Amino acid sequence: EGPSYSIEVLGTPGAYRSLQVTALDMEAGYDCKRVRAPAPLSAAVTREMERLAAGLAETLKLRGLMDLEVILHDGRLKLLEIDARLPSQTPIAVFWSTGYNLLEALGELARDPEGAAPPALPPAAGWRAAVLEHIHVTAGRLEVCGEHVLARRGPLRVERDFFGAEEAITDRVPGRSDWVA
């Protein structure tokens, strides 16, 4: 038991870059319903996550991207899972928090797979808070749900300045009382 966190690492052997740590909030069925960036962790725990991610990438001789998900239990990080794929949610929160475009970094890595380490994150002093969450709106109710709520709907489109959010992916149609974002 404890709060859940995630971190991406990308690169090639000898040249890895750990990205921003994000906090993950789960719904009752353990589907991620919210990603918060940056994560509210001490500098020491953040460094430990970065070291763990880069160390595992080096051990696996990763060429590309993976993410680690951990639980912080009694002050210790417990590895929950490793995904060697593009995550669906955390890169969006990291982008809005730091401006770091993981897809661009992956593209640069693909063009020069034996090259230097991927670009560094911008300095933390320029970071801002970002929240990615999945909502389901029905007449008179707004529910924060796991990401599955979007997979069941469509067609989806990107909307800017969406009810105070800078950007949203939604199937909302004016006048309809049941929609997701």
KAPE-V381891 format. One record per residue. SS is DSSP state (~ for helix, > for strand, _ for the rest). PSI is psi as a letter, one per 20 degrees, with the letter a starting at -180 (NA if undefined). BURIAL is 1 if it has 9 or more other C-alpha atoms within 8 Angstrom, else 0. Layout:
# KAPE-V381891
SS/PSI/BURIAL  SS/PSI/BURIAL
This chain:
# KAPE-V381891
_/q/0  _/r/0  >/q/1  >/q/1  >/q/1  >/q/1  >/p/1  >/q/1  >/p/1  >/q/1  >/b/1  >/r/1  _/p/1  _/i/0  >/m/1  >/q/1  >/o/1  >/q/1  _/a/1  _/p/1  _/p/1  >/q/1  >/p/1  >/p/1  >/p/1  >/q/1  _/r/1  _/h/0  _/j/0  _/k/0  _/p/1  >/p/1  >/i/1  >/p/1  >/p/1  >/p/1  >/p/1  _/r/1  _/q/1  _/m/0  _/q/0  _/q/0  ~/h/0  ~/g/0  ~/h/0  ~/g/1  ~/h/0  ~/g/0  ~/g/1  ~/g/1  ~/g/0  ~/g/0  ~/g/1  ~/h/1  ~/g/0  ~/g/0  ~/g/1  ~/g/1  ~/h/0  ~/i/0  _/l/0  _/p/1  _/n/1  >/c/1  >/q/1  >/r/1  >/q/1  >/p/1  >/p/1  >/r/1  >/p/1  >/o/1  >/p/1  _/l/0  _/j/0  >/q/0  >/p/1  >/o/0  >/p/0  >/g/0  >/q/0  >/p/0  >/o/0  _/m/0  _/r/0  _/o/0  _/q/0  _/h/0  _/g/0  ~/h/1  ~/h/1  ~/g/1  ~/g/1  ~/g/1  ~/g/1  ~/h/1  ~/g/1  ~/h/1  _/j/0  _/p/1  _/o/0  ~/h/0  ~/g/0  ~/g/0  ~/g/1  ~/h/1  ~/g/0  ~/g/1  ~/h/1  ~/h/0  ~/h/0  _/m/0  _/i/1  _/j/0  _/b/0  _/r/0  _/q/1  _/r/1  _/q/0  _/q/0  _/q/0  _/q/1  _/q/0  ~/h/0  ~/h/0  ~/i/0  _/q/1  _/r/1  _/p/1  >/q/1  >/p/1  >/p/1  >/q/1  >/p/1  >/q/1  >/p/1  >/p/1  >/r/1  _/o/0  _/j/0  >/p/0  >/p/0  >/p/0  >/p/1  >/r/1  _/r/1  _/i/1  ~/h/0  ~/h/1  ~/h/1  ~/h/0  _/j/0  _/r/1  _/r/0  _/q/0  _/q/0  >/r/0  >/p/0  >/p/1  >/q/0  >/m/1  >/n/1  _/l/0  _/i/0  >/q/0  >/h/0  >/q/1  >/q/1  >/p/1  >/r/1  _/j/1  _/p/1  _/p/0  _/p/0  _/i/0  _/p/0  _/i/0  _/o/1  >/r/1  >/q/1  _/NA/1
